[in-house]
């Protein structure tokens, strides 16, 4: 479903910030794609990019195994912007340019002195803060290049070609620590490249509906609904495109949150009017999961059981040709890293071997979007805000939030505790300020006293994080009185939990989920 918008090609040289470049451009309503540095340029000949951005990277251009630049990129005759390693690879590939180890490495904030007259730095103050992360520096400028910004430690912090729209910056404009980074990217994309900012939710919806109709024709489409935002937006968009050629299946695997199956099924049927079949298979899932403690085994059992249930529910009377999935762009990027393709997209983002087993073709209309863009599209499709703004929920559900062996008793304890935590977040207006909130039931019992009785019950870990996209996250600094109230309610209302702890670890080094 390649779109027809003017677009920017981002070549990935391995930077941890590459996705941020794409996100900043999307925020400017400009379409862009990330591809590995060694991706064949011939793939773009039918719809070439209007500009190219070369990302940063962890290596030195002088290393023998360093990612290289296909200089055929210059034959596009479009604007080029190199960021950090991207600047150095430009210098490395154009006559007379050279790169060497810096006497003083720069990591962190630096004060940039900019040439305000240069188009790239328009509306950027002469003195501003930028984010540096480099150990190499340009020793000699390439032919016909000039310096347009410097810092105390980097005499060459930004450059441009005298005659061609080729630019390079030693800092990272894509990170929030660079004060006017978004302005620099806007200058490049909107002014220097002249790209029209027409990548919007409305345009995506219209174009994708037409693409779905053309791709699917009169075939029938199957969609596995998880109850989450991604699959719900996917199903709603497809339904608006092809109507009752779509059938959705929503399975209760016994690992959903409290009353979630009934509430979400009602939303699907009564509000979104999706053609959906609800299947209660909780007993089968719990039977297969009981006593299993290894998280990877849990995931495999959940995935295999889902395939069995799904296949059993779809009888021969339905002749389906397509399976719809809510695959997102970060999943696509991660499946083809700059080091080369990996085996598969993350298992919890798809439905395992179902397409192969049922001989179905994949329909993935969201594969160009980041999570925040999916929410914007969902809002434009008329999905209620209360659902669109729900916190992320893992594919294996509560199965990976009960640490150790699973049982219905433990899942019910966790469901009740989780419902209390979420209820308190919503009632105090804190829910929307948190990226994700959850409760984990620990395989630990401890002594407590309730009234005159001694108890020996489970410990619940409460976790809330703030984040932009889940790639990194900080623990949410929730008020002490709020945490006290949550703890008291869980201990008083959930018989079986007598201790509550708050997780104050960030990602990295921890992960958001515990398993």
C-alpha positions in Angstrom: 0.0 0.0 0.0 2.8 2.5 -0.8 1.3 6.0 -0.7 1.8 8.6 -3.4 2.8 11.5 -1.1 6.0 13.4 -1.6 8.3 11.7 0.9 11.7 11.7 2.7 13.9 8.7 2.8 15.7 8.2 6.1 18.7 5.9 5.8 19.5 4.2 9.1 23.1 3.9 10.1 22.2 2.4 13.5 21.4 5.4 15.7 19.2 4.9 18.7 17.5 8.1 17.6 16.6 7.1 14.0 12.9 6.6 14.8 12.8 10.0 16.4 13.7 11.6 13.1 10.7 9.9 11.5 8.4 10.9 14.3 9.5 14.6 14.1 8.8 14.6 10.4 5.4 12.9 10.8 4.5 15.6 13.4 5.1 18.1 10.6 2.6 16.2 8.5 5.4 14.9 6.1 5.5 11.3 5.1 8.8 9.5 5.5 10.2 6.0 5.6 13.2 4.5 7.4 15.3 2.0 5.5 18.7 0.3 6.3 21.7 2.1 5.0 22.4 -0.7 2.5 18.8 -0.9 1.1 18.9 -1.1 -2.7 18.2 2.3 -4.1 16.6 0.7 -7.2 13.5 -0.1 -5.1 12.6 3.6 -5.1 12.9 4.3 -8.8 9.1 4.2 -9.3 8.4 6.7 -6.6 11.7 8.4 -5.6 12.1 10.4 -2.4 12.0 14.2 -2.5 14.8 14.3 0.0 17.2 12.0 1.9 18.2 12.2 5.6 21.3 10.2 6.8 20.9 9.1 10.4 23.5 9.0 13.2 25.2 5.8 14.1 27.5 4.3 16.8 30.5 3.6 14.7 33.3 5.6 13.2 33.3 6.1 9.4 37.0 5.0 9.6 36.2 1.6 11.1 36.6 -1.3 8.6 33.1 -2.6 9.3 31.4 0.8 9.3 28.1 1.3 7.5 28.8 2.7 4.1 26.9 5.2 1.9 25.8 4.3 -1.6 26.9 7.5 -3.3 24.2 6.8 -5.9 22.0 8.7 -3.4 23.6 11.9 -4.8 22.2 11.0 -8.3 18.7 11.7 -7.0 19.6 15.4 -7.1 17.4 16.0 -4.1 18.3 17.8 -0.8 20.4 15.7 1.6 20.8 16.2 5.4 23.4 14.2 7.3 23.0 14.0 11.1 26.1 13.2 13.2 27.4 10.0 11.5 25.4 11.1 8.5 27.4 14.3 8.3 30.7 12.4 8.7 29.7 9.9 6.0 29.1 12.8 3.6 32.5 14.2 4.4 34.0 10.7 4.0 32.5 10.2 0.5 33.0 13.7 -1.1 36.5 14.7 -2.3 38.9 16.2 0.3 36.5 15.7 3.2 38.1 13.7 6.2 37.1 12.5 9.6 39.2 11.9 12.7 38.9 11.1 16.4 38.0 14.1 18.4 40.3 15.4 21.1 37.3 16.1 23.2 34.3 13.8 22.7 30.9 15.5 23.1 28.0 13.8 24.8 25.2 15.8 26.1 24.1 19.5 25.8 26.3 22.0 24.0 25.9 25.7 23.1 25.5 26.2 19.3 26.6 29.4 17.6 24.6 29.4 14.4 24.6 31.4 11.1 21.0 32.6 11.2 21.1 33.6 7.6 21.5 30.0 6.4 18.2 28.4 5.2 18.7 25.4 7.4 19.1 27.5 10.6 16.3 30.1 9.8 14.5 31.2 12.9 17.0 29.4 15.1 18.6 31.9 17.6 22.3 32.6 17.2 22.9 31.0 20.6 20.9 27.8 21.4 21.3 24.5 23.1 21.8 21.3 21.1 22.4 17.6 21.9 25.7 16.1 21.0 26.7 12.5 20.9 29.9 11.9 19.0 33.5 10.8 19.3 34.7 11.8 15.8 34.9 15.2 14.1 35.4 16.6 10.7 39.1 17.3 10.2 38.7 18.8 6.7 35.7 20.1 4.9 34.7 18.4 1.6 35.1 20.5 -1.6 32.7 23.4 -1.9 31.4 23.1 1.7 31.4 25.8 4.3 30.8 26.0 8.1 27.4 27.4 9.2 27.6 26.6 13.0 30.0 25.7 15.7 30.3 24.9 19.4 33.2 25.3 21.9 34.3 21.7 21.3 33.2 21.3 17.7 34.5 24.0 15.3 32.5 22.2 12.6 29.0 21.7 14.1 27.0 22.3 10.9 27.9 22.6 7.2 26.3 23.2 3.8 27.4 22.9 0.2 28.0 26.2 -1.6 25.9 25.2 -4.7 23.8 22.2 -3.9 21.2 21.5 -1.2 23.4 19.2 0.9 23.6 19.9 4.6 25.1 18.2 7.6 24.9 18.8 11.4 27.1 17.2 14.1 24.3 17.4 16.7 20.9 15.6 16.9 18.0 17.9 16.0 15.5 15.1 16.4 15.8 14.8 20.2 13.9 17.1 22.6 17.1 18.2 24.3 17.9 20.3 21.1 15.9 23.4 21.7 15.1 24.3 18.1 15.6 20.9 16.5 12.1 20.6 15.1 12.5 24.0 13.5 15.7 22.8 11.8 13.9 19.8 10.5 11.0 22.0 9.4 13.4 24.3 7.6 14.9 21.4 5.7 11.7 19.6 4.8 9.3 22.4 4.2 11.5 25.2 2.9 14.6 23.6 1.4 12.8 20.6 0.0 9.5 22.3 -0.6 7.5 19.3 0.5 3.8 20.0 1.1 2.7 18.9 4.6 -0.2 16.8 3.5 0.3 13.6 5.5 -2.8 13.8 7.8 -5.2 11.4 9.4 -7.9 12.4 6.9 -5.7 11.8 3.9 -4.4 8.5 5.3 -8.0 7.3 5.9 -9.2 8.2 2.4 -6.2 6.8 0.6 -6.1 3.6 2.7 -9.8 2.9 2.2 -9.3 3.1 -1.6 -6.2 0.9 -1.4 -8.1 -1.7 0.7 -10.9 -1.8 -1.8 -8.5 -2.2 -4.7 -6.3 -4.8 -2.9 -9.2 -6.9 -1.5 -11.7 -6.7 -4.3 -14.7 -8.9 -3.5 -12.7 -11.2 -1.1 -13.6 -11.7 2.5 -11.3 -10.5 5.3 -10.8 -12.0 8.8 -9.7 -9.8 11.7 -8.6 -11.1 15.1 -9.5 -8.4 17.6 -7.4 -8.2 20.8 -9.5 -5.5 22.5 -6.6 -3.1 22.0 -6.3 0.2 20.1 -4.3 -1.2 17.1 -6.6 -4.0 16.1 -9.7 -1.9 16.8 -8.6 0.9 14.6 -7.6 -1.6 11.9 -11.0 -3.3 12.0 -12.9 0.0 12.0 -11.0 1.3 9.0 -11.4 -1.9 7.0 -15.1 -2.1 7.9 -15.7 1.4 6.6 -13.9 0.4 3.4 -15.5 -3.0 2.6 -18.5 -3.4 5.0 -19.6 -6.9 5.7 -16.9 -8.5 3.7 -15.1 -8.3 7.0 -15.6 -10.7 10.0 -14.0 -9.9 13.3 -13.4 -12.5 16.0 -12.8 -11.4 19.6 -11.6 -14.2 21.9 -11.8 -14.1 25.7 -8.6 -15.9 26.7 -9.2 -15.5 30.4 -6.3 -13.1 30.6 -8.2 -9.9 30.0 -8.8 -7.2 32.6 -11.9 -7.1 34.9 -15.1 -7.1 32.8 -13.1 -6.3 29.7 -14.6 -8.9 27.4 -18.2 -7.8 28.0 -17.5 -4.1 27.8 -15.3 -4.2 24.7 -17.7 -6.6 22.9 -20.5 -4.1 23.6 -18.4 -1.3 22.2 -17.7 -3.3 19.0 -21.3 -4.2 18.4 -23.3 -1.2 19.7 -21.0 1.7 19.1 -18.7 0.8 16.2 -21.2 -1.6 14.6 -18.5 -4.1 13.7 -19.5 -7.6 12.4 -17.9 -9.4 15.4 -18.1 -12.9 16.8 -17.4 -13.1 20.5 -15.8 -16.4 21.7 -15.4 -17.3 25.4 -12.4 -19.7 25.4 -11.2 -18.7 28.9 -11.6 -22.2 30.2 -9.4 -23.8 27.5 -6.6 -21.2 27.9 -6.5 -21.5 31.7 -6.5 -25.3 31.4 -3.4 -25.2 29.2 -1.7 -22.5 31.2 -2.3 -23.8 34.7 1.0 -24.5 36.5 3.2 -22.9 33.8 5.7 -20.4 35.1 8.2 -19.7 32.3 7.1 -16.5 30.5 8.2 -17.7 27.0 6.2 -20.9 27.5 3.2 -18.9 28.5 3.5 -16.8 25.3 3.8 -19.9 23.1 0.8 -21.6 24.8 -1.3 -18.5 24.5 -0.4 -18.1 20.8 -1.0 -21.7 19.9 -4.2 -21.9 21.8 -5.5 -18.8 20.1 -4.8 -20.4 16.7 -6.7 -23.5 17.7 -9.7 -21.5 18.9 -9.6 -19.2 15.9 -9.5 -22.1 13.4 -12.2 -24.0 15.3 -14.6 -21.0 15.2 -14.1 -20.2 11.5 -16.0 -23.0 9.7 -16.0 -23.9 6.0 -19.0 -21.7 5.2 -16.6 -18.7 5.3 -14.3 -18.5 2.4 -11.7 -16.0 3.7 -8.7 -14.9 1.7 -7.2 -12.2 3.9 -6.2 -11.9 7.6 -6.1 -8.3 8.9 -3.5 -7.4 11.5 -2.7 -4.2 13.4 1.0 -4.2 12.6 2.6 -0.8 13.2 5.6 0.9 11.7 7.9 0.4 14.7 7.3 -3.4 14.2 8.2 -3.1 10.6 11.4 -1.2 11.3 12.5 -3.6 14.0 11.9 -6.6 11.6 14.4 -5.0 9.2 17.1 -3.4 11.2 20.2 -1.6 9.8 22.1 -4.8 10.5 19.8 -6.8 8.2 16.5 -8.6 8.4 15.6 -10.4 11.6 13.4 -13.5 11.7 10.0 -12.1 12.4 8.0 -9.2 13.7 7.5 -9.4 17.4 5.3 -12.4 18.2 2.8 -10.4 20.4 2.0 -8.1 17.6 0.6 -10.8 15.3 -1.3 -14.0 15.4 1.6 -16.5 15.0 1.2 -19.1 12.3 -2.4 -18.4 11.5 -1.9 -16.9 8.0 0.2 -19.9 6.9 -2.1 -22.5 8.5 -5.2 -21.1 7.0 -3.6 -20.1 3.7 -4.4 -16.4 4.2 -2.8 -13.3 2.8 -1.9 -10.5 5.2 -3.7 -7.1 5.2 -1.8 -4.6 7.4 -3.3 -1.1 6.7 -1.5 0.4 9.8 2.0 -0.7 8.9 3.0 2.9 8.0 1.9 4.4 11.3 3.4 5.1 14.7 1.2 4.5 17.8 0.3 8.2 18.2 -0.7 8.3 14.5 -3.0 5.3 15.0 -4.7 7.1 17.8 -5.2 10.2 15.6 -6.7 8.0 12.9 -8.9 6.2 15.4 -10.3 9.6 16.6 -10.9 10.7 13.0 -12.8 7.4 12.4 -15.1 8.2 15.3 -13.8 5.7 17.9 -14.6 7.1 21.4 -11.8 9.0 23.1 -12.1 6.9 26.3 -11.1 3.8 24.2 -8.5 5.4 22.0 -6.6 6.8 24.9 -6.4 3.5 26.8 -3.0 2.5 28.1 -1.1 -0.1 26.0 -1.9 -3.7 27.0 0.3 -6.7 26.1 -0.8 -9.4 23.8 -0.4 -12.2 26.4 -2.5 -10.0 28.8 -2.4 -10.7 32.5 -0.6 -14.0 31.7 2.7 -12.1 31.9 1.6 -10.0 34.9 1.2 -13.0 37.2 4.8 -13.9 37.8 5.4 -17.6 38.2 2.7 -20.2 37.9 -0.7 -19.2 36.6 -4.0 -20.1 38.2 -7.5 -18.6 38.0 -7.3 -17.6 41.7 -4.1 -15.5 41.0 -5.6 -14.0 37.9 -8.7 -12.9 39.7 -6.6 -11.3 42.5 -4.7 -9.4 39.9 -7.8 -8.4 38.0 -9.3 -6.9 41.2 -6.1 -5.1 42.1 -5.6 -3.7 38.6 -9.2 -2.4 38.5 -8.7 -0.5 41.7 -5.4 1.1 40.5 -7.0 2.1 37.1 -10.1 3.4 38.8 -8.1 5.6 41.2 -6.0 7.0 38.3 -9.2 7.9 36.4 -11.1 9.3 39.4 -8.2 11.6 40.4 -7.5 12.8 36.8 -4.0 11.1 36.6 -4.8 8.5 34.0 -4.0 10.6 30.9 -0.7 11.8 32.4 0.6 8.3 32.6 1.7 6.3 29.5 1.0 2.9 31.0 -0.2 1.7 34.4 -0.4 -1.9 35.6 -0.3 -4.2 38.6 1.9 -7.3 38.8 1.2 -10.2 41.1 4.5 -11.4 42.6 5.1 -15.1 43.5 5.9 -13.9 47.0 3.9 -14.3 50.1 4.6 -12.5 53.3 3.3 -12.2 56.8 0.7 -9.5 57.6 -1.7 -8.6 60.4 -5.4 -7.7 59.7 -7.3 -7.1 62.9 -6.3 -9.7 65.3 -5.5 -12.2 62.6 -2.1 -13.1 61.1 -2.2 -13.3 57.3 0.2 -14.9 54.8 -0.7 -13.5 51.4 0.6 -12.3 48.1 2.4 -9.1 47.3 1.2 -6.8 44.5 3.7 -4.5 42.6 2.1 -1.3 41.3 3.8 0.3 38.2 3.2 3.5 36.3 5.5 5.0 33.7 5.6 8.2 31.6 6.8 8.0 28.1 6.4 9.3 24.5 6.4 6.0 22.6 7.4 3.3 25.0 10.9 3.0 23.7 12.2 4.7 26.8 10.2 5.3 30.0 10.5 6.9 33.4 8.6 5.8 36.5 5.7 8.2 37.2 6.2 10.3 40.2 2.7 9.8 41.6 1.6 11.7 44.8 2.3 9.8 48.0 -1.3 10.3 49.2 -2.5 8.8 46.0 -0.3 5.7 46.3 -1.3 5.4 49.9 -5.0 5.3 48.9 -4.3 2.7 46.2 -2.4 0.5 48.6 -5.1 0.7 51.3 -7.9 -0.1 48.8 -6.1 -3.1 47.4 -5.2 -4.5 50.8 -8.7 -3.9 52.2 -10.7 -5.0 49.2 -8.7 -7.8 47.6 -8.6 -10.8 49.9 -5.3 -12.5 49.2 -3.1 -9.5 48.9 -1.6 -8.0 52.1 1.3 -6.0 50.8 1.7 -3.4 48.0 5.0 -2.0 46.6 5.7 0.7 44.0 8.1 0.0 41.1 10.4 3.0 40.7 12.7 1.6 37.9 13.0 3.2 34.5 13.4 1.8 31.0 16.3 1.3 30.4 17.6 -0.6 32.3 14.3 -2.2 33.3 11.4 -2.9 30.9 7.9 -1.6 31.3 6.4 -5.1 31.7 8.0 -7.5 34.2 7.9 -10.5 31.8 
